[in-house]
Each structure stands twice: as C-alpha cells, then as structure tokens.
Amino acid sequence: MRKINLVEELLTERDKEISSDDLTLLIKEIWSKEESRKTKIISSLNDINNEKHNVLKFEEMESKNIFHKNTIKKICVKYRLRFLDSNLFKGEYPKNMTKIIRDLEKKHSTNLKNFMIMAPSKLFKIKSPDDPILFVPIGNDYYYLVHKWGEEFNLFRRLLVLPFKNIDNLTIFSVLVSVIFALIGKLIMPSLTTSEVFILFLFLVKGFIFIFFYTFFLTRKNFSESIWNSKYDSF
C-alpha cells in the first residue's frame, strides 16, 4: 500500500487554492506590513513625549497593570529609580518588545504612544541588565504597565539606597554610623567613661555628617525624592 506524504498532500491542496507566485506576493505583503509596524513601534519608543494619554478599551485592561503616578513615585523613591520618557532610555529592549506592544495595540485597537520607563538612573545613560518597566499613560495620572524585563531587585538594594531617600534619612544614617563607631571605640578602649564616649559620639556625628553630605553633593547627587522624574544628568 502506498504511503501518504502529508507534506506533499498539503502542497497539492494549497496549489489548488493559490499559485506559488501569488503566495509569494501575499507573504511579501504581510511581511512588509509587519516590518512597517515594527518600525513605527520603535519610532514611538524613541519619540519625544507630547504628554497626551492613550485610550485603551476598559474591558480589555487588566487591573493588575494599572498604577497611579503616586504609586510609581513611591517605588522610585524607595529603590532610587527614575520614571522618564522612553526616548531617554539608553538600555536594550527585549527582542520580543515590538510583538508585545503590537499585540497590546491589536487588543485595544489603537497605536500606543508616549511610553514611559521606570528604571535605575544608569539605564538612562549606559547599558545595564537591571530591571526596567515600560508604561503608557492612560489619563488622570494613571499608567498602564506594558512590559517588565531584566533581573529582579532584592532587599539589599532598598537598604543600600535608603540613606539617599531624603535629607532626614541621610542625617539618621550619619547618627547611626556615629553610634556604631562610638561603641567600637568603647570596646577598643574600655577605660573610657560614659561622658567620654558621649563626647566621642558628638565628635563623630559632626564628622560623619560633614563627610557624607559633602561627598554626596560634591559628586553632584541629589535625594531620591527629588530625582525620581528628573531628566537632568547632574542628579
């Protein structure tokens, strides 16, 4: 009994419906449209934000992806991130980013624009594998999360940037460091009296506050609450 080659059967059936030349033209047209859409998406990511919001279908939006500007600000301040226009982003997008955006556009029958990215400051200057998140504005200071990529943050990052949240945190950090060094001084020199340890502590407080604040501003840094949506490199 003759064996059936399913690929040949498929080819035979297809050729009855459309010629090879017509099929080639059709594929080229589809490919051309897809490439054109990819180009438009990449262009939108690089365009300057005109502050207009996107109109998405209410029934197609997922509540887990909707965030208010104040929520975004709190996370940016907590982890010392920035929330800026995508045209300022200097990192790399995932290879499937255009497909992710295109699928979302099809779902909402729209062309997305004015993309925003939440990421570490260095991602707006140099390439880095850290954790960016892409948003689009949907009005009333709300943003819709499009895609998140990169590595996860850990608690260590939050603790590391905590002193730079605001001036109060940096002051408290200076005091805590002074307490630690004063206690170390007591351990090294047990003969120190309580009054002498307190005087040492006051001396250390003044010294560490001067060192930390001077170094912080000398390197042209600023507090997380001030830079979370700043576009200036001097911060």
TORPA-4810 file (N, C-alpha, C, O; in nm, 3 decimals):
<nodes>
NODE_1_0.086_-0.120_0.000_0.000_0.000_0.000_0.089_0.125_0.000_0.186_0.133_0.076_M
NODE_2_0.057_0.222_-0.086_0.137_0.343_-0.098_0.124_0.429_0.027_0.015_0.455_0.077_R
NODE_3_0.240_0.473_0.074_0.240_0.559_0.193_0.205_0.703_0.153_0.239_0.750_0.044_K
NODE_4_0.138_0.768_0.243_0.096_0.907_0.218_0.197_1.003_0.278_0.228_0.995_0.397_I
NODE_5_0.247_1.095_0.196_0.335_1.201_0.245_0.249_1.323_0.273_0.199_1.387_0.181_N
NODE_6_0.232_1.354_0.400_0.140_1.463_0.437_0.186_1.598_0.387_0.103_1.684_0.356_L
NODE_7_0.317_1.619_0.380_0.367_1.748_0.329_0.330_1.764_0.183_0.287_1.871_0.141_V
NODE_8_0.346_1.657_0.105_0.308_1.663_-0.037_0.158_1.685_-0.053_0.114_1.756_-0.142_E
NODE_9_0.081_1.622_0.035_-0.064_1.642_0.032_-0.100_1.787_0.061_-0.186_1.846_-0.004_E
NODE_10_-0.032_1.843_0.158_-0.056_1.984_0.191_-0.021_2.075_0.073_-0.095_2.168_0.041_L
NODE_11_0.092_2.047_0.009_0.136_2.128_-0.105_0.037_2.118_-0.220_0.004_2.218_-0.284_L
NODE_12_-0.008_1.997_-0.246_-0.104_1.975_-0.356_-0.233_2.050_-0.331_-0.288_2.115_-0.420_T
NODE_13_-0.283_2.041_-0.207_-0.407_2.110_-0.171_-0.391_2.261_-0.176_-0.480_2.332_-0.221_E
NODE_14_-0.276_2.310_-0.128_-0.251_2.454_-0.131_-0.245_2.508_-0.272_-0.299_2.615_-0.301_R
NODE_15_-0.179_2.432_-0.362_-0.163_2.477_-0.501_-0.297_2.487_-0.573_-0.309_2.559_-0.672_D
NODE_16_-0.398_2.414_-0.524_-0.531_2.425_-0.583_-0.597_2.558_-0.546_-0.680_2.611_-0.620_K
NODE_17_-0.558_2.610_-0.431_-0.619_2.732_-0.379_-0.546_2.859_-0.421_-0.609_2.962_-0.445_E
NODE_18_-0.414_2.851_-0.431_-0.336_2.970_-0.465_-0.205_2.927_-0.531_-0.144_2.827_-0.492_I
NODE_19_-0.163_3.003_-0.632_-0.039_2.970_-0.702_0.081_3.011_-0.617_0.070_3.092_-0.526_S
NODE_20_0.195_2.953_-0.650_0.318_2.984_-0.576_0.355_3.131_-0.586_0.399_3.192_-0.489_S
NODE_21_0.335_3.188_-0.707_0.367_3.330_-0.728_0.277_3.419_-0.645_0.322_3.514_-0.581_D
NODE_22_0.146_3.387_-0.646_0.051_3.467_-0.567_0.080_3.452_-0.417_0.066_3.548_-0.341_D
NODE_23_0.119_3.334_-0.376_0.151_3.310_-0.236_0.273_3.392_-0.194_0.277_3.449_-0.085_L
NODE_24_0.373_3.396_-0.283_0.494_3.473_-0.254_0.461_3.622_-0.238_0.512_3.688_-0.148_T
NODE_25_0.377_3.673_-0.328_0.336_3.814_-0.320_0.259_3.842_-0.191_0.277_3.946_-0.128_L
NODE_26_0.173_3.747_-0.153_0.094_3.763_-0.031_0.184_3.766_0.093_0.166_3.849_0.182_L
NODE_27_0.280_3.675_0.097_0.373_3.669_0.210_0.454_3.798_0.218_0.477_3.851_0.326_I
NODE_28_0.499_3.847_0.101_0.577_3.971_0.098_0.496_4.087_0.152_0.547_4.172_0.224_K
NODE_29_0.367_4.091_0.115_0.280_4.200_0.161_0.261_4.194_0.312_0.268_4.296_0.381_E
NODE_30_0.236_4.072_0.363_0.220_4.056_0.508_0.348_4.093_0.581_0.345_4.164_0.681_I
NODE_31_0.461_4.046_0.529_0.591_4.074_0.589_0.619_4.225_0.589_0.669_4.281_0.687_W
NODE_32_0.586_4.289_0.475_0.609_4.433_0.463_0.527_4.510_0.566_0.577_4.606_0.625_S
NODE_33_0.400_4.470_0.587_0.315_4.536_0.684_0.368_4.518_0.826_0.368_4.611_0.907_K
NODE_34_0.414_4.395_0.856_0.468_4.367_0.989_0.595_4.447_1.016_0.613_4.501_1.125_E
NODE_35_0.682_4.454_0.915_0.806_4.530_0.930_0.777_4.679_0.946_0.844_4.748_1.023_E
NODE_36_0.677_4.727_0.871_0.638_4.868_0.881_0.586_4.899_1.020_0.616_5.005_1.076_S
NODE_37_0.507_4.806_1.078_0.452_4.827_1.212_0.563_4.824_1.317_0.561_4.902_1.412_R
NODE_38_0.660_4.733_1.298_0.774_4.728_1.390_0.849_4.860_1.389_0.888_4.911_1.494_K
NODE_39_0.869_4.913_1.269_0.940_5.041_1.255_0.866_5.154_1.325_0.927_5.239_1.389_T
NODE_40_0.732_5.154_1.313_0.651_5.257_1.378_0.659_5.245_1.531_0.664_5.346_1.602_K
NODE_41_0.660_5.121_1.581_0.667_5.099_1.726_0.802_5.149_1.779_0.807_5.218_1.881_I
NODE_42_0.909_5.113_1.711_1.043_5.157_1.752_1.051_5.309_1.748_1.111_5.372_1.835_I
NODE_43_0.990_5.367_1.645_0.988_5.514_1.634_0.912_5.576_1.750_0.953_5.679_1.803_S
NODE_44_0.799_5.513_1.790_0.720_5.563_1.903_0.799_5.558_2.033_0.787_5.648_2.117_S
NODE_45_0.879_5.453_2.051_0.962_5.441_2.171_1.068_5.550_2.177_1.113_5.589_2.284_L
NODE_46_1.109_5.598_2.059_1.215_5.700_2.052_1.161_5.841_2.039_1.237_5.937_2.041_N
NODE_47_1.029_5.855_2.024_0.968_5.988_2.008_0.966_6.065_2.139_0.964_6.006_2.247_D
NODE_48_0.966_6.197_2.129_0.953_6.284_2.246_0.809_6.279_2.295_0.716_6.288_2.215_I
NODE_49_0.792_6.266_2.424_0.660_6.258_2.484_0.585_6.390_2.469_0.636_6.496_2.506_N
NODE_50_0.462_6.383_2.414_0.382_6.505_2.398_0.275_6.521_2.506_0.185_6.604_2.494_N
NODE_51_0.287_6.439_2.613_0.200_6.448_2.731_0.057_6.400_2.708_-0.023_6.405_2.801_E
NODE_52_0.023_6.352_2.588_-0.112_6.302_2.564_-0.123_6.157_2.611_-0.027_6.080_2.603_K
NODE_53_-0.242_6.120_2.661_-0.259_5.984_2.711_-0.317_5.892_2.603_-0.369_5.938_2.502_H
NODE_54_-0.307_5.763_2.627_-0.360_5.662_2.536_-0.502_5.623_2.579_-0.535_5.623_2.697_N
NODE_55_-0.584_5.590_2.479_-0.721_5.545_2.507_-0.727_5.394_2.488_-0.717_5.344_2.376_V
NODE_56_-0.743_5.323_2.599_-0.749_5.177_2.595_-0.893_5.130_2.624_-0.970_5.199_2.689_L
NODE_57_-0.925_5.011_2.574_-1.058_4.955_2.597_-1.069_4.910_2.744_-0.987_4.832_2.793_K
NODE_58_-1.169_4.962_2.812_-1.184_4.934_2.954_-1.194_4.784_2.982_-1.132_4.734_3.076_F
NODE_59_-1.273_4.714_2.900_-1.296_4.571_2.926_-1.173_4.485_2.897_-1.166_4.370_2.940_E
NODE_60_-1.075_4.541_2.825_-0.954_4.465_2.792_-0.838_4.494_2.887_-0.736_4.424_2.884_E
NODE_61_-0.853_4.596_2.972_-0.744_4.630_3.063_-0.744_4.536_3.183_-0.849_4.496_3.233_M
NODE_62_-0.623_4.503_3.229_-0.608_4.420_3.349_-0.574_4.513_3.467_-0.478_4.590_3.461_E
NODE_63_-0.654_4.504_3.572_-0.637_4.594_3.687_-0.498_4.583_3.749_-0.447_4.681_3.805_S
NODE_64_-0.436_4.465_3.739_-0.302_4.446_3.797_-0.196_4.528_3.725_-0.085_4.545_3.776_K
NODE_65_-0.228_4.580_3.607_-0.132_4.658_3.529_-0.157_4.808_3.534_-0.090_4.884_3.463_N
NODE_66_-0.251_4.852_3.616_-0.285_4.995_3.624_-0.227_5.054_3.752_-0.254_5.005_3.862_I
NODE_67_-0.147_5.160_3.738_-0.079_5.222_3.852_-0.091_5.374_3.845_-0.076_5.434_3.739_F
NODE_68_-0.117_5.435_3.962_-0.122_5.581_3.969_0.020_5.637_3.979_0.112_5.568_4.024_H
NODE_69_0.035_5.760_3.939_0.167_5.825_3.942_0.226_5.827_4.082_0.347_5.812_4.098_K
NODE_70_0.143_5.845_4.183_0.192_5.848_4.321_0.250_5.713_4.364_0.348_5.709_4.438_N
NODE_71_0.189_5.604_4.318_0.240_5.470_4.349_0.376_5.450_4.285_0.469_5.397_4.346_T
NODE_72_0.387_5.492_4.160_0.513_5.481_4.087_0.621_5.564_4.156_0.736_5.520_4.169_I
NODE_73_0.584_5.683_4.200_0.680_5.771_4.268_0.733_5.704_4.395_0.853_5.708_4.421_K
NODE_74_0.643_5.643_4.474_0.686_5.580_4.599_0.789_5.470_4.575_0.887_5.460_4.648_K
NODE_75_0.766_5.389_4.471_0.861_5.281_4.440_0.992_5.339_4.387_1.100_5.288_4.420_I
NODE_76_0.984_5.443_4.308_1.105_5.508_4.255_1.190_5.564_4.369_1.312_5.549_4.370_C
NODE_77_1.124_5.628_4.464_1.196_5.686_4.578_1.254_5.576_4.667_1.367_5.587_4.715_V
NODE_78_1.177_5.470_4.688_1.219_5.360_4.774_1.344_5.290_4.721_1.434_5.254_4.797_K
NODE_79_1.349_5.270_4.588_1.460_5.196_4.528_1.555_5.285_4.446_1.640_5.235_4.373_Y
NODE_80_1.538_5.417_4.458_1.621_5.515_4.385_1.619_5.486_4.235_1.722_5.458_4.173_R
NODE_81_1.499_5.495_4.178_1.478_5.475_4.035_1.431_5.605_3.972_1.403_5.703_4.042_L
NODE_82_1.424_5.606_3.841_1.367_5.721_3.770_1.251_5.675_3.683_1.245_5.560_3.639_R
NODE_83_1.159_5.767_3.659_1.043_5.741_3.575_1.043_5.847_3.466_0.996_5.959_3.486_F
NODE_84_1.096_5.811_3.348_1.121_5.909_3.242_1.068_5.863_3.107_1.031_5.746_3.090_L
NODE_85_1.064_5.956_3.012_1.021_5.925_2.876_1.111_5.817_2.816_1.231_5.814_2.841_D
NODE_86_1.052_5.729_2.737_1.129_5.619_2.678_1.236_5.668_2.581_1.332_5.596_2.555_S
NODE_87_1.220_5.790_2.526_1.321_5.840_2.432_1.455_5.871_2.502_1.557_5.888_2.437_N
NODE_88_1.451_5.877_2.636_1.574_5.899_2.712_1.642_5.768_2.753_1.753_5.769_2.807_L
NODE_89_1.574_5.657_2.727_1.625_5.526_2.769_1.741_5.481_2.680_1.730_5.481_2.558_F
NODE_90_1.853_5.443_2.744_1.972_5.403_2.669_2.004_5.254_2.682_2.105_5.207_2.631_K
NODE_91_1.918_5.181_2.750_1.940_5.038_2.765_1.888_4.962_2.644_1.857_5.022_2.541_G
NODE_92_1.880_4.832_2.655_1.832_4.747_2.546_1.693_4.694_2.578_1.665_4.654_2.692_E
NODE_93_1.606_4.693_2.477_1.473_4.633_2.493_1.481_4.483_2.464_1.571_4.438_2.393_Y
NODE_94_1.388_4.405_2.520_1.384_4.263_2.485_1.358_4.246_2.335_1.298_4.334_2.273_P
NODE_95_1.403_4.136_2.277_1.387_4.114_2.133_1.241_4.106_2.092_1.207_4.138_1.978_K
NODE_96_1.154_4.064_2.184_1.012_4.050_2.151_0.930_4.171_2.192_0.807_4.163_2.198_N
NODE_97_0.995_4.284_2.221_0.922_4.402_2.268_0.822_4.452_2.165_0.709_4.487_2.200_M
NODE_98_0.862_4.457_2.038_0.769_4.507_1.935_0.645_4.418_1.925_0.535_4.467_1.903_T
NODE_99_0.664_4.287_1.941_0.549_4.195_1.937_0.457_4.217_2.056_0.335_4.215_2.042_K
NODE_100_0.515_4.239_2.173_0.436_4.263_2.294_0.350_4.389_2.277_0.232_4.390_2.309_I
NODE_101_0.413_4.494_2.225_0.341_4.620_2.205_0.236_4.604_2.094_0.124_4.653_2.107_I
NODE_102_0.273_4.536_1.987_0.180_4.516_1.875_0.058_4.436_1.919_-0.055_4.467_1.880_R
NODE_103_0.079_4.333_1.999_-0.033_4.252_2.048_-0.126_4.335_2.136_-0.248_4.320_2.130_D
NODE_104_-0.067_4.422_2.219_-0.148_4.508_2.306_-0.226_4.610_2.222_-0.341_4.641_2.254_L
NODE_105_-0.164_4.660_2.117_-0.232_4.755_2.028_-0.350_4.690_1.958_-0.457_4.750_1.944_E
NODE_106_-0.331_4.565_1.914_-0.440_4.493_1.848_-0.556_4.470_1.945_-0.673_4.484_1.908_K
NODE_107_-0.522_4.436_2.068_-0.625_4.410_2.169_-0.710_4.534_2.196_-0.830_4.524_2.221_K
NODE_108_-0.644_4.651_2.191_-0.715_4.777_2.224_-0.747_4.862_2.101_-0.799_4.972_2.113_H
NODE_109_-0.716_4.809_1.982_-0.745_4.880_1.856_-0.692_5.023_1.858_-0.764_5.119_1.831_S
NODE_110_-0.562_5.035_1.890_-0.502_5.168_1.898_-0.354_5.160_1.867_-0.297_5.052_1.857_T
NODE_111_-0.291_5.276_1.850_-0.146_5.285_1.835_-0.091_5.350_1.961_-0.117_5.468_1.987_N
NODE_112_-0.017_5.276_2.040_0.035_5.327_2.166_0.143_5.432_2.142_0.219_5.425_2.046_L
NODE_113_0.148_5.530_2.233_0.246_5.639_2.220_0.280_5.692_2.358_0.219_5.655_2.459_K
NODE_114_0.380_5.780_2.361_0.422_5.845_2.486_0.459_5.745_2.595_0.412_5.753_2.708_N
NODE_115_0.544_5.651_2.558_0.589_5.548_2.652_0.675_5.608_2.763_0.748_5.705_2.742_F
NODE_116_0.663_5.550_2.882_0.744_5.590_2.997_0.814_5.466_3.052_0.763_5.355_3.041_M
NODE_117_0.933_5.487_3.109_1.008_5.374_3.165_1.051_5.404_3.308_1.101_5.513_3.338_I
NODE_118_1.032_5.306_3.395_1.083_5.313_3.532_1.205_5.223_3.540_1.196_5.103_3.516_M
NODE_119_1.321_5.281_3.574_1.446_5.205_3.576_1.552_5.280_3.655_1.534_5.399_3.684_A
NODE_120_1.663_5.214_3.690_1.773_5.284_3.758_1.829_5.397_3.672_1.822_5.392_3.549_P
NODE_121_1.885_5.499_3.736_1.938_5.616_3.665_2.037_5.577_3.557_2.037_5.636_3.448_S
NODE_122_2.122_5.478_3.586_2.228_5.443_3.491_2.173_5.387_3.361_2.242_5.389_3.259_K
NODE_123_2.049_5.337_3.362_1.992_5.284_3.239_1.952_5.395_3.142_1.923_5.369_3.025_L
NODE_124_1.950_5.517_3.191_1.923_5.629_3.104_2.053_5.693_3.055_2.052_5.799_2.992_F
NODE_125_2.166_5.625_3.085_2.296_5.675_3.042_2.377_5.564_2.974_2.433_5.586_2.866_K
NODE_126_2.381_5.446_3.037_2.460_5.336_2.983_2.380_5.208_2.987_2.275_5.202_3.052_I
NODE_127_2.428_5.105_2.918_2.361_4.977_2.918_2.379_4.906_3.050_2.486_4.914_3.112_K
NODE_128_2.273_4.837_3.094_2.279_4.766_3.222_2.173_4.657_3.222_2.069_4.675_3.158_S
NODE_129_2.194_4.544_3.292_2.095_4.436_3.293_1.988_4.454_3.400_1.907_4.363_3.421_P
NODE_130_1.984_4.570_3.468_1.887_4.587_3.576_1.744_4.590_3.522_1.719_4.562_3.405_D
NODE_131_1.652_4.624_3.609_1.512_4.588_3.593_1.421_4.701_3.543_1.359_4.767_3.626_D
NODE_132_1.411_4.726_3.411_1.324_4.833_3.362_1.178_4.787_3.350_1.151_4.667_3.337_P
NODE_133_1.086_4.883_3.353_0.944_4.855_3.333_0.887_4.961_3.239_0.906_5.081_3.260_I
NODE_134_0.817_4.916_3.134_0.761_5.006_3.033_0.615_5.035_3.063_0.537_4.943_3.087_L
NODE_135_0.576_5.165_3.061_0.439_5.209_3.085_0.390_5.296_2.970_0.469_5.349_2.892_F
NODE_136_0.256_5.310_2.961_0.195_5.412_2.875_0.093_5.488_2.959_0.025_5.428_3.042_V
NODE_137_0.083_5.620_2.939_-0.017_5.698_3.016_-0.158_5.672_2.965_-0.180_5.663_2.844_P
NODE_138_-0.255_5.660_3.057_-0.395_5.638_3.017_-0.487_5.744_3.075_-0.609_5.727_3.075_I
NODE_139_-0.430_5.855_3.126_-0.510_5.966_3.173_-0.522_5.975_3.324_-0.510_5.875_3.395_G
NODE_140_-0.547_6.098_3.373_-0.565_6.124_3.516_-0.450_6.074_3.602_-0.470_6.027_3.714_N
NODE_141_-0.328_6.086_3.550_-0.206_6.044_3.620_-0.200_5.893_3.644_-0.128_5.848_3.734_D
NODE_142_-0.273_5.816_3.566_-0.264_5.671_3.573_-0.182_5.619_3.455_-0.183_5.676_3.346_Y
NODE_143_-0.111_5.509_3.479_-0.026_5.449_3.376_-0.055_5.300_3.366_-0.083_5.233_3.466_Y
NODE_144_-0.046_5.250_3.244_-0.070_5.107_3.219_0.063_5.038_3.194_0.140_5.079_3.107_Y
NODE_145_0.088_4.931_3.271_0.213_4.857_3.258_0.209_4.771_3.131_0.122_4.686_3.114_L
NODE_146_0.306_4.795_3.041_0.313_4.723_2.914_0.400_4.598_2.927_0.360_4.489_2.886_V
NODE_147_0.519_4.616_2.985_0.610_4.501_2.995_0.721_4.531_3.095_0.766_4.645_3.108_H
NODE_148_0.764_4.425_3.165_0.876_4.432_3.259_0.980_4.330_3.215_0.946_4.218_3.179_K
NODE_149_1.107_4.371_3.219_1.212_4.275_3.182_1.336_4.300_3.268_1.339_4.394_3.348_W
NODE_150_1.438_4.216_3.252_1.559_4.230_3.332_1.554_4.148_3.459_1.466_4.064_3.476_G
NODE_151_1.648_4.172_3.546_1.660_4.096_3.670_1.577_4.159_3.782_1.539_4.276_3.775_E
NODE_152_1.549_4.080_3.883_1.471_4.128_3.998_1.562_4.205_4.095_1.681_4.178_4.104_E
NODE_153_1.503_4.299_4.166_1.575_4.368_4.273_1.566_4.283_4.400_1.478_4.198_4.413_F
NODE_154_1.657_4.307_4.492_1.648_4.240_4.621_1.647_4.343_4.734_1.663_4.463_4.711_N
NODE_155_1.627_4.295_4.856_1.616_4.383_4.972_1.744_4.464_4.992_1.739_4.576_5.043_L
NODE_156_1.857_4.408_4.952_1.985_4.476_4.970_1.987_4.611_4.898_2.042_4.708_4.950_F
NODE_157_1.925_4.616_4.778_1.922_4.743_4.705_1.843_4.849_4.783_1.884_4.964_4.791_R
NODE_158_1.729_4.808_4.839_1.647_4.902_4.915_1.724_4.958_5.034_1.719_5.078_5.061_R
NODE_159_1.797_4.869_5.105_1.875_4.912_5.221_1.991_5.001_5.178_2.026_5.097_5.246_L
NODE_160_2.050_4.968_5.063_2.166_5.043_5.014_2.131_5.187_4.978_2.211_5.278_5.002_L
NODE_161_2.011_5.208_4.922_1.973_5.343_4.878_1.889_5.416_4.982_1.856_5.533_4.963_V
NODE_162_1.853_5.348_5.092_1.769_5.410_5.195_1.825_5.542_5.248_1.748_5.636_5.267_L
NODE_163_1.956_5.554_5.274_2.009_5.681_5.325_1.991_5.797_5.228_1.993_5.913_5.270_P
NODE_164_1.974_5.768_5.100_1.966_5.873_4.999_1.823_5.907_4.959_1.800_5.976_4.860_F
NODE_165_1.726_5.858_5.039_1.585_5.888_5.010_1.556_6.036_5.029_1.492_6.099_4.944_K
NODE_166_1.604_6.093_5.141_1.585_6.236_5.167_1.689_6.280_5.270_1.769_6.199_5.317_N
NODE_167_1.687_6.409_5.305_1.789_6.464_5.396_1.776_6.405_5.537_1.876_6.389_5.606_I
NODE_168_1.654_6.374_5.579_1.634_6.314_5.712_1.701_6.177_5.721_1.767_6.146_5.820_D
NODE_169_1.683_6.095_5.617_1.742_5.962_5.618_1.894_5.966_5.621_1.957_5.886_5.690_N
NODE_170_1.953_6.060_5.546_2.099_6.069_5.544_2.151_6.116_5.680_2.258_6.072_5.724_L
NODE_171_2.076_6.205_5.746_2.114_6.252_5.879_2.107_6.138_5.981_2.198_6.119_6.061_T
NODE_172_1.996_6.062_5.977_1.980_5.948_6.069_2.089_5.845_6.044_2.143_5.787_6.138_I
NODE_173_2.122_5.822_5.918_2.228_5.727_5.883_2.362_5.771_5.942_2.438_5.690_5.994_F
NODE_174_2.389_5.903_5.934_2.513_5.956_5.990_2.519_5.936_6.140_2.625_5.903_6.195_S
NODE_175_2.405_5.954_6.207_2.398_5.936_6.352_2.421_5.789_6.389_2.495_5.758_6.482_V
NODE_176_2.356_5.698_6.315_2.371_5.555_6.343_2.515_5.508_6.324_2.566_5.429_6.403_L
NODE_177_2.580_5.557_6.218_2.720_5.522_6.195_2.806_5.575_6.310_2.900_5.508_6.354_V
NODE_178_2.773_5.694_6.357_2.847_5.753_6.469_2.830_5.669_6.596_2.926_5.649_6.670_S
NODE_179_2.709_5.621_6.621_2.682_5.535_6.737_2.767_5.409_6.729_2.829_5.368_6.827_V
NODE_180_2.769_5.347_6.612_2.846_5.223_6.593_2.994_5.247_6.620_3.058_5.167_6.689_I
NODE_181_3.048_5.356_6.566_3.191_5.384_6.585_3.221_5.422_6.729_3.329_5.390_6.780_F
NODE_182_3.126_5.488_6.795_3.147_5.523_6.937_3.152_5.396_7.022_3.233_5.385_7.114_A
NODE_183_3.064_5.300_6.991_3.064_5.173_7.064_3.191_5.092_7.037_3.246_5.027_7.126_L
NODE_184_3.238_5.099_6.911_3.364_5.032_6.878_3.479_5.095_6.956_3.569_5.026_7.003_I
NODE_185_3.473_5.229_6.970_3.575_5.300_7.048_3.576_5.255_7.193_3.681_5.242_7.254_G
NODE_186_3.454_5.232_7.248_3.443_5.186_7.387_3.500_5.045_7.402_3.563_5.014_7.504_K
NODE_187_3.478_4.960_7.300_3.532_4.823_7.304_3.684_4.822_7.295_3.751_4.743_7.361_L
NODE_188_3.736_4.912_7.212_3.882_4.919_7.195_3.948_4.978_7.319_4.055_4.935_7.361_I
NODE_189_3.880_5.080_7.378_3.934_5.148_7.497_3.833_5.138_7.611_3.759_5.234_7.634_M
NODE_190_3.828_5.027_7.682_3.730_5.006_7.791_3.739_5.108_7.902_3.643_5.125_7.978_P
NODE_191_3.853_5.178_7.914_3.871_5.274_8.023_3.791_5.403_8.001_3.781_5.485_8.092_S
NODE_192_3.735_5.420_7.881_3.658_5.542_7.852_3.533_5.548_7.940_3.462_5.449_7.956_L
NODE_193_3.509_5.666_7.996_3.388_5.683_8.077_3.269_5.711_7.986_3.284_5.734_7.866_T
NODE_194_3.151_5.709_8.046_3.028_5.735_7.968_3.032_5.875_7.906_2.991_5.894_7.792_T
NODE_195_3.083_5.972_7.984_3.092_6.109_7.934_3.188_6.117_7.816_3.162_6.187_7.718_S
NODE_196_3.299_6.045_7.826_3.398_6.048_7.717_3.342_5.980_7.590_3.368_6.025_7.479_E
NODE_197_3.266_5.873_7.609_3.204_5.805_7.494_3.103_5.899_7.428_3.091_5.903_7.306_V
NODE_198_3.028_5.974_7.512_2.929_6.068_7.458_2.997_6.180_7.380_2.951_6.220_7.273_F
NODE_199_3.107_6.231_7.434_3.183_6.335_7.364_3.237_6.281_7.231_3.234_6.350_7.129_I
NODE_200_3.287_6.157_7.234_3.336_6.094_7.111_3.223_6.081_7.009_3.241_6.103_6.890_L
NODE_201_3.105_6.043_7.060_2.988_6.030_6.973_2.954_6.163_6.905_2.930_6.167_6.785_F
NODE_202_2.952_6.273_6.984_2.922_6.406_6.928_3.025_6.446_6.822_2.990_6.502_6.719_L
NODE_203_3.151_6.416_6.851_3.257_6.446_6.756_3.237_6.367_6.626_3.253_6.421_6.516_F
NODE_204_3.201_6.238_6.640_3.179_6.153_6.523_3.058_6.197_6.442_3.060_6.194_6.319_L
NODE_205_2.952_6.239_6.512_2.831_6.286_6.442_2.865_6.402_6.350_2.829_6.403_6.233_V
NODE_206_2.936_6.502_6.407_2.973_6.619_6.326_3.061_6.578_6.209_3.045_6.628_6.098_K
NODE_207_3.154_6.487_6.235_3.246_6.444_6.131_3.177_6.367_6.020_3.200_6.394_5.902_G
NODE_208_3.093_6.269_6.057_3.026_6.187_5.955_2.921_6.267_5.877_2.906_6.248_5.756_F
NODE_209_2.849_6.356_5.946_2.752_6.439_5.874_2.824_6.524_5.769_2.778_6.535_5.655_I
NODE_210_2.937_6.582_5.808_3.014_6.662_5.713_3.065_6.576_5.597_3.053_6.615_5.481_F
NODE_211_3.121_6.459_5.628_3.177_6.372_5.524_3.070_6.323_5.428_3.086_6.332_5.306_I
NODE_212_2.959_6.272_5.482_2.854_6.216_5.396_2.788_6.323_5.310_2.769_6.303_5.190_F
NODE_213_2.752_6.436_5.372_2.684_6.541_5.296_2.779_6.606_5.195_2.740_6.635_5.082_F
NODE_214_2.901_6.628_5.236_2.998_6.690_5.146_3.026_6.600_5.026_3.025_6.646_4.911_Y
NODE_215_3.049_6.471_5.052_3.075_6.376_4.943_2.953_6.361_4.853_2.966_6.353_4.731_T
NODE_216_2.834_6.356_4.914_2.709_6.340_4.840_2.689_6.452_4.739_2.660_6.428_4.622_F
NODE_217_2.705_6.575_4.787_2.681_6.689_4.698_2.801_6.719_4.609_2.786_6.775_4.501_F
NODE_218_2.921_6.682_4.655_3.041_6.701_4.573_3.032_6.618_4.445_3.078_6.661_4.340_L
NODE_219_2.972_6.499_4.456_2.956_6.412_4.339_2.830_6.447_4.260_2.788_6.371_4.173_T
NODE_220_2.769_6.562_4.291_2.653_6.615_4.219_2.534_6.520_4.224_2.463_6.500_4.125_R
NODE_221_2.514_6.461_4.342_2.399_6.373_4.362_2.285_6.452_4.425_2.303_6.564_4.473_K
NODE_222_2.169_6.391_4.425_2.055_6.450_4.493_1.970_6.338_4.552_1.992_6.221_4.523_N
NODE_223_1.873_6.374_4.635_1.794_6.275_4.706_1.689_6.212_4.614_1.641_6.274_4.519_F
NODE_224_1.655_6.087_4.644_1.563_6.010_4.560_1.429_6.080_4.540_1.370_6.072_4.433_S
NODE_225_1.382_6.150_4.644_1.254_6.220_4.633_1.259_6.335_4.533_1.155_6.382_4.487_E
NODE_226_1.381_6.379_4.499_1.396_6.491_4.406_1.423_6.445_4.263_1.391_6.517_4.168_S
NODE_227_1.482_6.325_4.246_1.527_6.286_4.112_1.439_6.182_4.043_1.465_6.147_3.928_I
NODE_228_1.335_6.132_4.110_1.262_6.018_4.056_1.207_6.044_3.915_1.195_5.951_3.836_W
NODE_229_1.174_6.170_3.883_1.128_6.201_3.747_1.208_6.314_3.685_1.158_6.385_3.598_N
NODE_230_1.332_6.331_3.732_1.419_6.436_3.676_1.491_6.386_3.551_1.539_6.273_3.547_S
NODE_231_1.499_6.472_3.450_1.564_6.436_3.325_1.710_6.480_3.318_1.777_6.459_3.217_K
NODE_232_1.758_6.542_3.426_1.892_6.600_3.423_1.998_6.505_3.474_1.982_6.443_3.580_Y
NODE_233_2.107_6.492_3.399_2.215_6.402_3.435_2.290_6.448_3.560_2.355_6.367_3.627_D
NODE_234_2.281_6.578_3.590_2.355_6.630_3.706_2.307_6.571_3.837_2.374_6.585_3.939_S
NODE_235_2.190_6.505_3.836_2.139_6.441_3.957_2.185_6.295_3.963_2.152_6.224_4.058_F
</nodes>
